[in-house]
Amino acid sequence: MSEPGSIGIRELRQHASRYVAMAKTGKRVPVTERGKLVAYLVPAEEPASILDRLEAAGQLRRGTGNILDLLPPPPAEPGEKSLTETLREMRDEERY
C-alpha cells in the first residue's frame, strides 16, 4: 500500500479499515476536512528504531533491490587512473 497524500473525512468513514490497516503498518495518514488538514491517523505504538520512525513520518523511503546486483564501474580509459586509485589518492591527501 502506498501512503496517501491526504484523505477526506468522508473517505475515512467509508474505508476506515483500509486506513487503520495502513496506520498499523506504521504509515501516517493525513486527514482533511474541506481541504484543510485536521488530524493524522497514526500507529498506536511508536516504532522502535529511528529508521522506522522516519519511515512512518514519511521522511524516509527505504531502498529496494540489492546493491550487489549493480554492474561494476566501467574500466578506466587507457592512460587514465581507475576510480579506485583516484579515490585512494583523494583520501590520502585529506589525511596528511
C-alpha positions in Angstrom: 0.0 0.0 0.0 1.3 3.4 -0.8 0.9 6.3 1.6 -1.9 8.7 0.5 -1.3 12.4 0.2 -4.3 13.1 2.4 -7.8 11.7 2.8 -11.1 13.5 3.5 -13.3 12.6 6.4 -15.9 11.1 4.1 -13.3 8.8 2.6 -12.1 7.9 6.1 -15.6 6.9 7.1 -16.2 4.9 4.0 -12.9 3.0 4.1 -11.8 3.2 7.7 -10.5 -0.4 7.9 -8.2 0.4 4.9 -6.6 3.4 6.6 -6.5 1.8 10.0 -4.5 -1.1 8.4 -2.1 1.5 6.9 -1.6 3.1 10.3 -1.0 -0.4 11.9 1.9 -0.9 9.4 3.5 2.4 10.5 2.1 4.8 7.9 1.0 8.3 9.0 -2.3 9.1 7.3 -3.2 12.8 7.0 -7.0 13.6 7.3 -8.6 16.7 5.9 -11.9 18.4 6.3 -12.9 20.6 3.3 -9.3 20.5 2.1 -7.8 21.6 5.4 -5.6 19.3 7.4 -7.3 18.5 10.7 -5.7 15.3 12.0 -3.3 12.4 11.4 -4.2 8.7 11.8 -1.0 7.2 13.3 0.1 3.9 14.8 -0.8 3.4 18.5 2.8 2.4 19.4 5.9 4.3 18.4 8.2 2.4 16.0 11.2 1.0 17.8 14.1 2.3 15.6 14.8 5.7 14.4 14.6 4.5 10.8 11.1 3.0 11.4 10.0 6.4 12.9 11.3 8.3 10.0 9.7 6.0 7.5 6.3 6.2 9.4 6.6 10.0 9.3 7.2 10.0 5.6 10.7 11.4 5.9 12.4 8.3 4.7 11.9 5.9 1.9 13.8 2.7 2.2 15.8 1.5 -0.8 14.7 -1.5 -2.8 16.8 -4.1 -4.6 20.2 -5.4 -3.9 23.4 -3.3 -4.2 25.2 -6.4 -5.4 23.0 -6.5 -8.5 24.6 -3.3 -9.7 27.1 -3.5 -12.5 30.8 -2.9 -11.7 32.2 0.6 -12.7 33.4 1.0 -16.3 37.1 0.4 -16.8 39.4 3.4 -17.0 40.4 4.7 -20.4 43.9 3.8 -21.4 46.4 6.1 -19.6 43.8 7.2 -17.0 43.7 6.2 -13.4 40.8 4.0 -12.2 38.1 5.4 -9.9 39.5 3.4 -7.1 43.0 4.8 -7.5 41.7 8.4 -7.7 39.6 7.9 -4.6 42.5 6.4 -2.7 44.7 9.4 -3.7 42.0 11.9 -2.6 41.7 10.2 0.8 45.5 10.2 1.2 45.6 13.9 0.6 42.9 14.6 3.2 44.8 12.6 5.9 48.1 14.4 5.6 
